[in-house]
Amino acid sequence: MSVELSHREFLLALTADAVMQARIARDQLYDVIIPSLPPLRRAIAEAVKRHLNADALLTEPFLHDLEILIDFMRVEIEKDVQTTWIADEHNVHGGHHQRHFDTRTHSLAVAVGHLIGLYEAVTEVIDTVQAERLMDDLLQG
């Protein structure tokens, strides 16, 4: 009984983390991501936002949409990142690249980091539940 309870508590903790990450991601969507995109390019962000407000948070379709949004936002961020070469005679390669983010791009990069945190938290819950089902099937069959 205590093993089941500890497992349930573990799963509850994972789920609580996913819900917390969803709250942070929702704020980032409302405050940073959606306002920064032109209206015609907000569709996937709006779809993810709708999942956050429903019971669809811990589902594979949500993860799929979230992954698409993360990839889309990475491309958007890369468009505005400026890269310069910094020469350095003490560097084996003769120097290094340095990336410069403007304020908007930096805010988007931070927001995408939070979306990635949500993706990882939801994936962990789904994978844990799936592993539990597989284990139960093995033990019963």
The first five atom37 places (N, CA, C, CB, O) and aatype in JSON, in Angstrom:
{
  "aatype": [12, 15, 19, 6, 10, 15, 8, 1, 6, 13, 10, 10, 0, 10, 16, 0, 3, 0, 19, 12, 5, 0, 1, 9, 0, 1, 3, 5, 10, 18, 3, 19, 9, 9, 14, 15, 10, 14, 14, 10, 1, 1, 0, 9, 0, 6, 0, 19, 11, 1, 8, 10, 2, 0, 3, 0, 10, 10, 16, 6, 14, 13, 10, 8, 3, 10, 6, 9, 10, 9, 3, 13, 12, 1, 19, 6, 9, 6, 11, 3, 19, 5, 16, 16, 17, 9, 0, 3, 6, 8, 2, 19, 8, 7, 7, 8, 8, 5, 1, 8, 13, 3, 16, 1, 16, 8, 15, 10, 0, 19, 0, 19, 7, 8, 10, 9, 7, 10, 18, 6, 0, 19, 16, 6, 19, 9, 3, 16, 19, 5, 0, 6, 1, 10, 12, 3, 3, 10, 10, 5, 7],
  "atom_mask": [
    [1, 1, 1, 1, 1],
    [1, 1, 1, 1, 1],
    [1, 1, 1, 1, 1],
    [1, 1, 1, 1, 1],
    [1, 1, 1, 1, 1],
    [1, 1, 1, 1, 1],
    [1, 1, 1, 1, 1],
    [1, 1, 1, 1, 1],
    [1, 1, 1, 1, 1],
    [1, 1, 1, 1, 1],
    [1, 1, 1, 1, 1],
    [1, 1, 1, 1, 1],
    [1, 1, 1, 1, 1],
    [1, 1, 1, 1, 1],
    [1, 1, 1, 1, 1],
    [1, 1, 1, 1, 1],
    [1, 1, 1, 1, 1],
    [1, 1, 1, 1, 1],
    [1, 1, 1, 1, 1],
    [1, 1, 1, 1, 1],
    [1, 1, 1, 1, 1],
    [1, 1, 1, 1, 1],
    [1, 1, 1, 1, 1],
    [1, 1, 1, 1, 1],
    [1, 1, 1, 1, 1],
    [1, 1, 1, 1, 1],
    [1, 1, 1, 1, 1],
    [1, 1, 1, 1, 1],
    [1, 1, 1, 1, 1],
    [1, 1, 1, 1, 1],
    [1, 1, 1, 1, 1],
    [1, 1, 1, 1, 1],
    [1, 1, 1, 1, 1],
    [1, 1, 1, 1, 1],
    [1, 1, 1, 1, 1],
    [1, 1, 1, 1, 1],
    [1, 1, 1, 1, 1],
    [1, 1, 1, 1, 1],
    [1, 1, 1, 1, 1],
    [1, 1, 1, 1, 1],
    [1, 1, 1, 1, 1],
    [1, 1, 1, 1, 1],
    [1, 1, 1, 1, 1],
    [1, 1, 1, 1, 1],
    [1, 1, 1, 1, 1],
    [1, 1, 1, 1, 1],
    [1, 1, 1, 1, 1],
    [1, 1, 1, 1, 1],
    [1, 1, 1, 1, 1],
    [1, 1, 1, 1, 1],
    [1, 1, 1, 1, 1],
    [1, 1, 1, 1, 1],
    [1, 1, 1, 1, 1],
    [1, 1, 1, 1, 1],
    [1, 1, 1, 1, 1],
    [1, 1, 1, 1, 1],
    [1, 1, 1, 1, 1],
    [1, 1, 1, 1, 1],
    [1, 1, 1, 1, 1],
    [1, 1, 1, 1, 1],
    [1, 1, 1, 1, 1],
    [1, 1, 1, 1, 1],
    [1, 1, 1, 1, 1],
    [1, 1, 1, 1, 1],
    [1, 1, 1, 1, 1],
    [1, 1, 1, 1, 1],
    [1, 1, 1, 1, 1],
    [1, 1, 1, 1, 1],
    [1, 1, 1, 1, 1],
    [1, 1, 1, 1, 1],
    [1, 1, 1, 1, 1],
    [1, 1, 1, 1, 1],
    [1, 1, 1, 1, 1],
    [1, 1, 1, 1, 1],
    [1, 1, 1, 1, 1],
    [1, 1, 1, 1, 1],
    [1, 1, 1, 1, 1],
    [1, 1, 1, 1, 1],
    [1, 1, 1, 1, 1],
    [1, 1, 1, 1, 1],
    [1, 1, 1, 1, 1],
    [1, 1, 1, 1, 1],
    [1, 1, 1, 1, 1],
    [1, 1, 1, 1, 1],
    [1, 1, 1, 1, 1],
    [1, 1, 1, 1, 1],
    [1, 1, 1, 1, 1],
    [1, 1, 1, 1, 1],
    [1, 1, 1, 1, 1],
    [1, 1, 1, 1, 1],
    [1, 1, 1, 1, 1],
    [1, 1, 1, 1, 1],
    [1, 1, 1, 1, 1],
    [1, 1, 1, 0, 1],
    [1, 1, 1, 0, 1],
    [1, 1, 1, 1, 1],
    [1, 1, 1, 1, 1],
    [1, 1, 1, 1, 1],
    [1, 1, 1, 1, 1],
    [1, 1, 1, 1, 1],
    [1, 1, 1, 1, 1],
    [1, 1, 1, 1, 1],
    [1, 1, 1, 1, 1],
    [1, 1, 1, 1, 1],
    [1, 1, 1, 1, 1],
    [1, 1, 1, 1, 1],
    [1, 1, 1, 1, 1],
    [1, 1, 1, 1, 1],
    [1, 1, 1, 1, 1],
    [1, 1, 1, 1, 1],
    [1, 1, 1, 1, 1],
    [1, 1, 1, 1, 1],
    [1, 1, 1, 0, 1],
    [1, 1, 1, 1, 1],
    [1, 1, 1, 1, 1],
    [1, 1, 1, 1, 1],
    [1, 1, 1, 0, 1],
    [1, 1, 1, 1, 1],
    [1, 1, 1, 1, 1],
    [1, 1, 1, 1, 1],
    [1, 1, 1, 1, 1],
    [1, 1, 1, 1, 1],
    [1, 1, 1, 1, 1],
    [1, 1, 1, 1, 1],
    [1, 1, 1, 1, 1],
    [1, 1, 1, 1, 1],
    [1, 1, 1, 1, 1],
    [1, 1, 1, 1, 1],
    [1, 1, 1, 1, 1],
    [1, 1, 1, 1, 1],
    [1, 1, 1, 1, 1],
    [1, 1, 1, 1, 1],
    [1, 1, 1, 1, 1],
    [1, 1, 1, 1, 1],
    [1, 1, 1, 1, 1],
    [1, 1, 1, 1, 1],
    [1, 1, 1, 1, 1],
    [1, 1, 1, 1, 1],
    [1, 1, 1, 1, 1],
    [1, 1, 1, 1, 1],
    [1, 1, 1, 0, 1]
  ],
  "atom_positions": [
    [[0.82, -1.19, 0.0], [0.0, 0.0, 0.0], [0.87, 1.26, 0.0], [-0.94, 0.0, 1.2], [0.58, 2.21, -0.73]],
    [[1.92, 1.27, 0.8], [2.76, 2.47, 0.87], [3.5, 2.71, -0.45], [3.77, 2.35, 2.01], [3.76, 3.86, -0.8]],
    [[3.83, 1.63, -1.18], [4.49, 1.78, -2.47], [3.55, 2.48, -3.45], [4.94, 0.42, -3.02], [3.96, 3.38, -4.18]],
    [[2.28, 2.06, -3.47], [1.31, 2.7, -4.35], [1.11, 4.16, -3.96], [-0.02, 1.96, -4.31], [1.01, 5.03, -4.83]],
    [[1.04, 4.43, -2.68], [0.85, 5.79, -2.23], [2.03, 6.66, -2.62], [0.64, 5.82, -0.71], [1.84, 7.79, -3.08]],
    [[3.24, 6.16, -2.46], [4.41, 6.96, -2.83], [4.45, 7.19, -4.34], [5.69, 6.27, -2.36], [4.84, 8.26, -4.8]],
    [[4.05, 6.17, -5.1], [4.0, 6.34, -6.55], [2.95, 7.38, -6.92], [3.69, 5.0, -7.25], [3.18, 8.23, -7.78]],
    [[1.8, 7.31, -6.26], [0.73, 8.29, -6.51], [1.19, 9.69, -6.14], [-0.55, 7.92, -5.72], [0.91, 10.66, -6.85]],
    [[1.9, 9.81, -5.04], [2.42, 11.11, -4.64], [3.44, 11.63, -5.65], [3.04, 11.04, -3.24], [3.48, 12.83, -5.94]],
    [[4.26, 10.73, -6.18], [5.23, 11.11, -7.2], [4.51, 11.62, -8.45], [6.13, 9.91, -7.56], [4.87, 12.66, -8.99]],
    [[3.5, 10.9, -8.89], [2.73, 11.31, -10.07], [2.01, 12.63, -9.81], [1.73, 10.22, -10.46], [1.92, 13.47, -10.7]],
    [[1.5, 12.8, -8.61], [0.85, 14.06, -8.25], [1.86, 15.21, -8.31], [0.22, 13.96, -6.84], [1.53, 16.29, -8.79]],
    [[3.06, 14.98, -7.82], [4.09, 16.02, -7.86], [4.45, 16.38, -9.31], [5.35, 15.56, -7.1], [4.63, 17.56, -9.64]],
    [[4.57, 15.38, -10.17], [4.85, 15.64, -11.58], [3.72, 16.45, -12.22], [5.05, 14.32, -12.34], [3.97, 17.39, -12.98]],
    [[2.5, 16.07, -11.91], [1.33, 16.77, -12.46], [1.27, 18.2, -11.94], [0.03, 16.01, -12.12], [0.98, 19.12, -12.7]],
    [[1.54, 18.38, -10.66], [1.55, 19.73, -10.09], [2.6, 20.6, -10.77], [1.81, 19.67, -8.57], [2.37, 21.78, -11.02]],
    [[3.76, 20.01, -11.06], [4.8, 20.75, -11.77], [4.32, 21.14, -13.16], [6.09, 19.91, -11.86], [4.56, 22.26, -13.61]],
    [[3.65, 20.23, -13.85], [3.13, 20.53, -15.19], [2.09, 21.66, -15.12], [2.5, 19.27, -15.83], [2.08, 22.54, -15.98]],
    [[1.24, 21.64, -14.12], [0.22, 22.69, -13.96], [0.9, 24.03, -13.67], [-0.78, 22.32, -12.83], [0.49, 25.06, -14.2]],
    [[1.93, 24.02, -12.82], [2.67, 25.25, -12.54], [3.33, 25.79, -13.81], [3.72, 25.01, -11.44], [3.29, 26.98, -14.09]],
    [[3.96, 24.88, -14.57], [4.6, 25.29, -15.82], [3.56, 25.85, -16.8], [5.35, 24.11, -16.46], [3.84, 26.78, -17.55]],
    [[2.36, 25.26, -16.79], [1.29, 25.75, -17.67], [0.88, 27.17, -17.29], [0.07, 24.82, -17.61], [0.62, 28.0, -18.16]],
    [[0.83, 27.45, -16.0], [0.5, 28.81, -15.55], [1.55, 29.8, -16.04], [0.38, 28.85, -13.99], [1.21, 30.88, -16.52]],
    [[2.82, 29.45, -15.91], [3.9, 30.32, -16.37], [3.82, 30.5, -17.89], [5.28, 29.75, -15.97], [3.94, 31.61, -18.39]],
    [[3.61, 29.39, -18.61], [3.52, 29.45, -20.07], [2.33, 30.31, -20.5], [3.4, 28.04, -20.65], [2.43, 31.06, -21.47]],
    [[1.21, 30.19, -19.8], [0.02, 31.0, -20.13], [0.36, 32.49, -20.02], [-1.17, 30.64, -19.2], [0.0, 33.28, -20.9]],
    [[1.05, 32.86, -18.94], [1.45, 34.27, -18.78], [2.36, 34.7, -19.92], [2.15, 34.47, -17.43], [2.21, 35.81, -20.45]],
    [[3.3, 33.85, -20.3], [4.22, 34.19, -21.39], [3.48, 34.31, -22.73], [5.32, 33.13, -21.5], [3.8, 35.18, -23.54]],
    [[2.5, 33.44, -22.94], [1.7, 33.52, -24.18], [0.93, 34.83, -24.22], [0.74, 32.33, -24.28], [0.95, 35.53, -25.23]],
    [[0.24, 35.16, -23.14], [-0.58, 36.37, -23.1], [0.27, 37.64, -23.15], [-1.43, 36.38, -21.84], [-0.06, 38.58, -23.88]],
    [[1.36, 37.67, -22.39], [2.11, 38.9, -22.21], [3.23, 39.13, -23.23], [2.7, 38.92, -20.86], [3.56, 40.28, -23.53]],
    [[3.8, 38.06, -23.77], [4.98, 38.21, -24.62], [4.76, 37.67, -26.03], [6.16, 37.5, -23.99], [4.92, 38.41, -27.01]],
    [[4.41, 36.4, -26.13], [4.42, 35.74, -27.44], [3.32, 36.26, -28.36], [4.27, 34.25, -27.27], [3.61, 36.73, -29.46]],
    [[2.07, 36.18, -27.93], [0.97, 36.57, -28.82], [1.05, 38.05, -29.21], [-0.37, 36.29, -28.14], [0.86, 38.37, -30.38]],
    [[1.32, 38.96, -28.27], [1.42, 40.36, -28.68], [2.57, 40.65, -29.65], [1.58, 41.23, -27.48], [2.51, 41.62, -30.4]],
    [[3.61, 39.82, -29.64], [4.76, 40.08, -30.5], [4.57, 39.57, -31.93], [5.99, 39.46, -29.91], [5.33, 39.93, -32.82]],
    [[3.56, 38.73, -32.13], [3.34, 38.17, -33.46], [2.29, 38.96, -34.23], [2.91, 36.7, -33.35], [1.34, 39.47, -33.63]],
    [[2.45, 39.07, -35.54], [1.39, 39.7, -36.34], [0.13, 38.85, -36.25], [1.85, 39.88, -37.83], [0.22, 37.63, -36.12]],
    [[-1.05, 39.46, -36.32], [-2.31, 38.72, -36.17], [-2.42, 37.47, -37.04], [-3.45, 39.62, -36.48], [-2.97, 36.46, -36.59]],
    [[-1.93, 37.51, -38.25], [-2.05, 36.35, -39.14], [-1.11, 35.2, -38.77], [-1.77, 36.78, -40.56], [-1.24, 34.1, -39.31]],
    [[-0.18, 35.44, -37.85], [0.79, 34.4, -37.48], [0.59, 33.9, -36.05], [2.21, 34.92, -37.64], [1.47, 33.27, -35.49]],
    [[-0.57, 34.19, -35.47], [-0.84, 33.84, -34.07], [-1.61, 32.53, -33.9], [-1.59, 34.95, -33.42], [-1.87, 32.14, -32.76]],
    [[-1.98, 31.86, -34.96], [-2.89, 30.71, -34.88], [-2.39, 29.61, -33.95], [-3.11, 30.13, -36.26], [-3.15, 29.14, -33.1]],
    [[-1.15, 29.19, -34.09], [-0.67, 28.08, -33.27], [-0.53, 28.52, -31.81], [0.67, 27.55, -33.8], [-0.79, 27.73, -30.9]],
    [[-0.13, 29.76, -31.58], [-0.04, 30.27, -30.2], [-1.43, 30.31, -29.57], [0.61, 31.68, -30.17], [-1.58, 29.98, -28.4]],
    [[-2.42, 30.71, -30.33], [-3.8, 30.74, -29.83], [-4.29, 29.32, -29.53], [-4.74, 31.42, -30.85], [-4.99, 29.1, -28.54]],
    [[-3.93, 28.35, -30.37], [-4.34, 26.96, -30.14], [-3.72, 26.42, -28.85], [-3.92, 26.06, -31.34], [-4.4, 25.76, -28.06]],
    [[-2.45, 26.7, -28.63], [-1.79, 26.27, -27.4], [-2.45, 26.95, -26.2], [-0.27, 26.59, -27.45], [-2.68, 26.31, -25.17]],
    [[-2.75, 28.22, -26.33], [-3.4, 28.95, -25.25], [-4.74, 28.31, -24.88], [-3.61, 30.42, -25.64], [-5.08, 28.22, -23.7]],
    [[-5.5, 27.88, -25.88], [-6.79, 27.23, -25.61], [-6.59, 25.91, -24.85], [-7.54, 26.97, -26.92], [-7.38, 25.59, -23.96]],
    [[-5.57, 25.16, -25.19], [-5.28, 23.91, -24.47], [-4.95, 24.17, -23.01], [-4.12, 23.17, -25.14], [-5.28, 23.37, -22.14]],
    [[-4.31, 25.29, -22.74], [-3.94, 25.62, -21.37], [-5.15, 25.93, -20.5], [-2.98, 26.79, -21.35], [-5.1, 25.8, -19.28]],
    [[-6.23, 26.34, -21.14], [-7.44, 26.71, -20.4], [-8.46, 25.57, -20.36], [-8.07, 27.94, -21.02], [-9.59, 25.77, -19.91]],
    [[-8.09, 24.41, -20.79], [-9.02, 23.29, -20.86], [-8.39, 22.06, -20.2], [-9.42, 22.98, -22.33], [-7.3, 22.13, -19.64]],
    [[-9.09, 20.95, -20.29], [-8.58, 19.7, -19.73], [-7.65, 18.98, -20.7], [-9.75, 18.78, -19.36], [-7.34, 17.8, -20.51]],
    [[-7.2, 19.67, -21.71], [-6.38, 19.05, -22.75], [-4.88, 19.16, -22.46], [-6.69, 19.68, -24.09], [-4.07, 18.79, -23.31]],
    [[-4.51, 19.66, -21.3], [-3.11, 19.91, -21.0], [-2.24, 18.66, -21.06], [-2.99, 20.53, -19.64], [-1.15, 18.7, -21.63]],
    [[-2.7, 17.57, -20.51], [-1.89, 16.35, -20.43], [-2.23, 15.38, -21.55], [-2.07, 15.68, -19.08], [-2.54, 14.22, -21.29]],
    [[-2.16, 15.86, -22.78], [-2.5, 15.04, -23.94], [-1.42, 15.12, -25.01], [-3.85, 15.46, -24.52], [-0.67, 16.09, -25.08]],
    [[-1.36, 14.1, -25.82], [-0.41, 14.08, -26.94], [-0.72, 15.18, -27.96], [-0.44, 12.71, -27.63], [0.22, 15.82, -28.45]],
    [[-2.01, 15.43, -28.32], [-2.27, 16.53, -29.26], [-1.75, 17.89, -28.75], [-3.76, 16.64, -29.54], [-1.24, 18.69, -29.53]],
    [[-1.88, 18.12, -27.44], [-1.35, 19.36, -26.88], [0.16, 19.41, -27.06], [-1.71, 19.49, -25.39], [0.71, 20.43, -27.48]],
    [[0.84, 18.31, -26.75], [2.3, 18.28, -26.91], [2.7, 18.55, -28.36], [2.86, 16.92, -26.46], [3.69, 19.24, -28.62]],
    [[1.94, 18.0, -29.29], [2.22, 18.21, -30.71], [2.12, 19.7, -31.05], [1.24, 17.39, -31.58], [3.02, 20.24, -31.69]],
    [[1.03, 20.35, -30.64], [0.86, 21.77, -30.91], [1.94, 22.6, -30.22], [-0.53, 22.24, -30.46], [2.46, 23.56, -30.8]],
    [[2.27, 22.24, -28.99], [3.29, 22.97, -28.25], [4.65, 22.84, -28.95], [3.38, 22.45, -26.8], [5.4, 23.81, -29.03]],
    [[4.96, 21.65, -29.43], [6.22, 21.45, -30.15], [6.28, 22.3, -31.42], [6.41, 19.97, -30.5], [7.31, 22.88, -31.74]],
    [[5.16, 22.37, -32.14], [5.1, 23.2, -33.34], [5.32, 24.66, -32.98], [3.75, 23.03, -34.06], [6.06, 25.37, -33.67]],
    [[4.68, 25.12, -31.9], [4.85, 26.51, -31.48], [6.3, 26.79, -31.08], [3.91, 26.83, -30.3], [6.85, 27.83, -31.45]],
    [[6.91, 25.89, -30.34], [8.31, 26.09, -29.93], [9.21, 26.19, -31.16], [8.77, 24.93, -29.02], [10.06, 27.08, -31.24]],
    [[9.04, 25.29, -32.11], [9.85, 25.33, -33.33], [9.6, 26.62, -34.12], [9.54, 24.1, -34.22], [10.55, 27.23, -34.63]],
    [[8.35, 27.02, -34.22], [7.99, 28.25, -34.92], [8.65, 29.46, -34.25], [6.46, 28.43, -34.96], [9.21, 30.33, -34.92]],
    [[8.58, 29.51, -32.92], [9.15, 30.64, -32.2], [10.68, 30.65, -32.3], [8.72, 30.61, -30.73], [11.28, 31.72, -32.34]],
    [[11.29, 29.49, -32.34], [12.76, 29.45, -32.51], [13.16, 30.08, -33.84], [13.28, 27.99, -32.44], [14.14, 30.82, -33.91]],
    [[12.39, 29.8, -34.89], [12.66, 30.4, -36.21], [12.46, 31.91, -36.14], [11.75, 29.78, -37.3], [13.27, 32.67, -36.67]],
    [[11.38, 32.34, -35.48], [11.12, 33.78, -35.33], [12.25, 34.47, -34.6], [9.79, 34.01, -34.59], [12.66, 35.57, -34.97]],
    [[12.75, 33.85, -33.57], [13.83, 34.44, -32.78], [15.1, 34.53, -33.61], [14.08, 33.61, -31.5], [15.78, 35.56, -33.6]],
    [[15.42, 33.46, -34.32], [16.66, 33.44, -35.12], [16.67, 34.52, -36.19], [16.83, 32.07, -35.77], [17.74, 35.0, -36.58]],
    [[15.49, 34.93, -36.68], [15.43, 35.99, -37.7], [16.01, 37.29, -37.19], [13.98, 36.21, -38.14], [16.59, 38.07, -37.96]],
    [[15.87, 37.55, -35.89], [16.27, 38.84, -35.33], [17.57, 38.8, -34.54], [15.19, 39.35, -34.45], [18.01, 39.83, -34.03]],
    [[18.19, 37.64, -34.44], [19.46, 37.56, -33.71], [20.58, 38.02, -34.63], [19.72, 36.09, -33.2], [20.7, 37.58, -35.78]],
    [[21.39, 38.92, -34.11], [22.55, 39.41, -34.85], [23.78, 38.66, -34.35], [22.73, 40.96, -34.69], [24.01, 38.56, -33.15]],
    [[24.56, 38.13, -35.28], [25.77, 37.4, -34.91], [26.98, 38.16, -35.45], [25.75, 35.94, -35.46], [27.02, 38.54, -36.62]],
    [[27.95, 38.38, -34.58], [29.18, 39.04, -35.0], [30.37, 38.16, -34.66], [29.31, 40.44, -34.33], [30.31, 37.33, -33.75]],
    [[31.43, 38.36, -35.39], [32.66, 37.62, -35.15], [33.55, 38.47, -34.26], [33.38, 37.27, -36.5], [33.82, 39.63, -34.55]],
    [[34.0, 37.88, -33.18], [34.91, 38.55, -32.26], [36.29, 37.9, -32.42], [34.39, 38.47, -30.77], [36.5, 36.75, -32.04]],
    [[37.2, 38.65, -32.99], [38.56, 38.12, -33.19], [39.27, 38.02, -31.84], [39.38, 39.04, -34.17], [39.14, 38.89, -30.98]],
    [[40.02, 36.94, -31.68], [40.75, 36.72, -30.43], [42.0, 35.92, -30.76], [39.86, 35.97, -29.36], [41.92, 34.73, -31.07]],
    [[43.15, 36.56, -30.7], [44.39, 35.89, -31.08], [44.76, 34.75, -30.14], [45.51, 36.88, -31.12], [45.59, 33.91, -30.49]],
    [[44.16, 34.72, -28.96], [44.44, 33.65, -28.0], [43.48, 32.46, -28.14], [44.37, 34.2, -26.58], [43.64, 31.44, -27.46]],
    [[42.52, 32.6, -28.99], [41.55, 31.53, -29.23], [42.09, 30.63, -30.33], [40.15, 32.1, -29.64], [42.6, 31.11, -31.34]],
    [[42.0, 29.33, -30.13], [42.49, 28.35, -31.09], [41.88, 28.55, -32.48], [42.2, 26.94, -30.6], [42.53, 28.29, -33.49]],
    [[40.64, 29.0, -32.53], [39.94, 29.21, -33.8], [40.08, 30.64, -34.31], [38.46, 28.86, -33.64], [39.49, 30.99, -35.33]],
    [[40.84, 31.45, -33.62], [41.05, 32.83, -34.05], [39.98, 33.79, -33.55], [0.0, 0.0, 0.0], [40.05, 34.99, -33.82]],
    [[39.02, 33.26, -32.84], [37.94, 34.1, -32.31], [36.69, 33.27, -32.09], [0.0, 0.0, 0.0], [36.73, 32.04, -32.09]],
    [[35.59, 33.97, -31.9], [34.32, 33.27, -31.68], [33.16, 34.14, -32.14], [34.14, 32.88, -30.19], [33.29, 35.35, -32.32]],
    [[32.02, 33.5, -32.34], [30.81, 34.23, -32.69], [30.13, 34.7, -31.42], [29.85, 33.35, -33.54], [30.12, 34.0, -30.41]],
    [[29.57, 35.88, -31.48], [28.79, 36.39, -30.36], [27.41, 36.77, -30.87], [29.5, 37.62, -29.68], [27.27, 37.45, -31.89]],
    [[26.4, 36.31, -30.15], [25.02, 36.56, -30.56], [24.46, 37.74, -29.78], [24.13, 35.3, -30.36], [24.69, 37.85, -28.57]],
    [[23.74, 38.61, -30.47], [23.15, 39.79, -29.85], [21.64, 39.73, -30.01], [23.73, 41.1, -30.46], [21.12, 39.6, -31.12]],
    [[20.94, 39.83, -28.89], [19.49, 39.82, -28.88], [18.99, 41.23, -28.59], [18.94, 38.8, -27.83], [19.48, 41.88, -27.66]],
    [[18.02, 41.72, -29.38], [17.39, 42.96, -28.98], [16.39, 42.64, -27.87], [16.69, 43.66, -30.2], [16.21, 41.48, -27.52]],
    [[15.74, 43.65, -27.32], [14.84, 43.45, -26.18], [13.71, 42.49, -26.52], [14.27, 44.78, -25.72], [13.41, 41.6, -25.73]],
    [[13.08, 42.66, -27.69], [11.97, 41.79, -28.11], [12.44, 40.35, -28.25], [11.36, 42.29, -29.44], [11.79, 39.43, -27.74]],
    [[13.54, 40.15, -28.93], [14.06, 38.81, -29.17], [14.46, 38.14, -27.86], [15.25, 38.86, -30.13], [14.23, 36.95, -27.68]],
    [[15.05, 38.9, -26.96], [15.43, 38.34, -25.66], [14.18, 37.9, -24.9], [16.24, 39.37, -24.84], [14.17, 36.82, -24.31]],
    [[13.14, 38.74, -24.9], [11.89, 38.38, -24.22], [11.28, 37.12, -24.81], [10.88, 39.54, -24.3], [10.78, 36.26, -24.09]],
    [[11.32, 37.01, -26.14], [10.78, 35.81, -26.8], [11.6, 34.58, -26.45], [10.75, 36.01, -28.33], [11.05, 33.5, -26.23]],
    [[12.91, 34.73, -26.39], [13.77, 33.59, -26.04], [13.48, 33.1, -24.62], [15.27, 33.97, -26.18], [13.45, 31.9, -24.38]],
    [[13.28, 34.02, -23.7], [12.94, 33.64, -22.33], [11.58, 32.94, -22.32], [12.92, 34.89, -21.39], [11.41, 31.92, -21.64]],
    [[10.61, 33.48, -23.06], [9.27, 32.88, -23.12], [9.34, 31.47, -23.7], [8.32, 33.75, -23.96], [8.66, 30.57, -23.2]],
    [[10.13, 31.27, -24.74], [10.27, 29.93, -25.34], [10.92, 28.98, -24.34], [11.1, 30.0, -26.64], [10.58, 27.8, -24.31]],
    [[11.84, 29.47, -23.54], [12.42, 28.63, -22.49], [11.35, 28.11, -21.54], [0.0, 0.0, 0.0], [11.4, 26.96, -21.11]],
    [[10.37, 28.95, -21.22], [9.27, 28.51, -20.36], [8.37, 27.5, -21.08], [8.44, 29.72, -19.91], [7.86, 26.57, -20.46]],
    [[8.17, 27.7, -22.38], [7.38, 26.72, -23.15], [8.08, 25.37, -23.17], [7.14, 27.22, -24.59], [7.44, 24.33, -23.08]],
    [[9.4, 25.4, -23.29], [10.17, 24.15, -23.27], [10.03, 23.47, -21.9], [11.66, 24.41, -23.59], [9.9, 22.25, -21.83]],
    [[10.05, 24.25, -20.84], [9.84, 23.7, -19.5], [8.49, 23.03, -19.38], [0.0, 0.0, 0.0], [8.37, 21.97, -18.77]],
    [[7.46, 23.66, -19.95], [6.12, 23.06, -19.96], [6.12, 21.77, -20.76], [5.09, 24.04, -20.53], [5.56, 20.77, -20.32]],
    [[6.74, 21.78, -21.92], [6.8, 20.59, -22.77], [7.45, 19.42, -22.0], [7.6, 20.88, -24.07], [6.95, 18.3, -22.03]],
    [[8.54, 19.71, -21.34], [9.24, 18.66, -20.59], [8.4, 18.14, -19.42], [10.57, 19.19, -20.07], [8.38, 16.94, -19.16]],
    [[7.71, 19.04, -18.72], [6.88, 18.63, -17.57], [5.7, 17.77, -18.02], [6.37, 19.87, -16.8], [5.41, 16.74, -17.4]],
    [[5.03, 18.17, -19.09], [3.88, 17.4, -19.59], [4.35, 16.06, -20.13], [3.13, 18.19, -20.7], [3.71, 15.03, -19.89]],
    [[5.46, 16.05, -20.84], [6.01, 14.8, -21.36], [6.33, 13.84, -20.23], [7.27, 15.07, -22.19], [6.08, 12.64, -20.34]],
    [[6.88, 14.34, -19.15], [7.23, 13.49, -18.02], [5.99, 12.84, -17.4], [7.99, 14.3, -16.96], [6.01, 11.66, -17.05]],
    [[4.92, 13.62, -17.27], [3.67, 13.05, -16.72], [3.13, 11.98, -17.65], [2.61, 14.16, -16.51], [2.81, 10.87, -17.21]],
    [[3.02, 12.29, -18.93], [2.46, 11.33, -19.91], [3.32, 10.07, -19.95], [2.37, 11.97, -21.32], [2.78, 8.96, -19.96]],
    [[4.63, 10.22, -19.99], [5.52, 9.06, -20.04], [5.43, 8.21, -18.78], [6.96, 9.52, -20.26], [5.48, 6.99, -18.85]],
    [[5.31, 8.85, -17.63], [5.19, 8.11, -16.38], [3.91, 7.29, -16.34], [5.24, 9.07, -15.19], [3.92, 6.14, -15.92]],
    [[2.82, 7.89, -16.76], [1.54, 7.18, -16.79], [1.6, 6.02, -17.79], [0.38, 8.15, -17.15], [1.11, 4.93, -17.51]],
    [[2.19, 6.27, -18.95], [2.31, 5.21, -19.95], [3.19, 4.08, -19.44], [2.87, 5.78, -21.27], [2.88, 2.9, -19.66]],
    [[4.27, 4.41, -18.78], [5.15, 3.37, -18.22], [4.41, 2.55, -17.17], [6.42, 4.01, -17.6], [4.58, 1.33, -17.09]],
    [[3.6, 3.22, -16.37], [2.82, 2.5, -15.36], [1.85, 1.52, -16.02], [2.05, 3.49, -14.46], [1.69, 0.39, -15.56]],
    [[1.2, 1.96, -17.09], [0.28, 1.07, -17.82], [1.01, -0.13, -18.4], [-0.44, 1.84, -18.94], [0.53, -1.26, -18.32]],
    [[2.17, 0.12, -18.99], [2.95, -0.98, -19.57], [3.38, -1.98, -18.49], [4.2, -0.43, -20.31], [3.34, -3.19, -18.69]],
    [[3.78, -1.46, -17.35], [4.18, -2.32, -16.25], [3.0, -3.16, -15.76], [4.76, -1.48, -15.11], [3.15, -4.36, -15.52]],
    [[1.85, -2.54, -15.61], [0.65, -3.27, -15.19], [0.28, -4.37, -16.18], [-0.54, -2.31, -15.02], [-0.1, -5.47, -15.79]],
    [[0.4, -4.05, -17.48], [0.1, -5.05, -18.52], [1.07, -6.24, -18.43], [0.19, -4.4, -19.92], [0.66, -7.39, -18.58]],
    [[2.34, -5.95, -18.2], [3.33, -7.01, -18.07], [3.04, -7.89, -16.85], [4.73, -6.42, -17.97], [3.15, -9.12, -16.93]],
    [[2.7, -7.28, -15.76], [2.46, -8.04, -14.54], [1.16, -8.86, -14.61], [2.41, -7.11, -13.34], [1.06, -9.92, -13.99]],
    [[0.18, -8.37, -15.36], [-1.1, -9.08, -15.46], [-1.1, -10.12, -16.57], [-2.22, -8.09, -15.69], [-1.88, -11.07, -16.53]],
    [[-0.25, -9.96, -17.54], [-0.27, -10.85, -18.69], [0.78, -11.82, -18.66], [0.0, 0.0, 0.0], [0.89, -12.64, -19.57]]
  ]
}
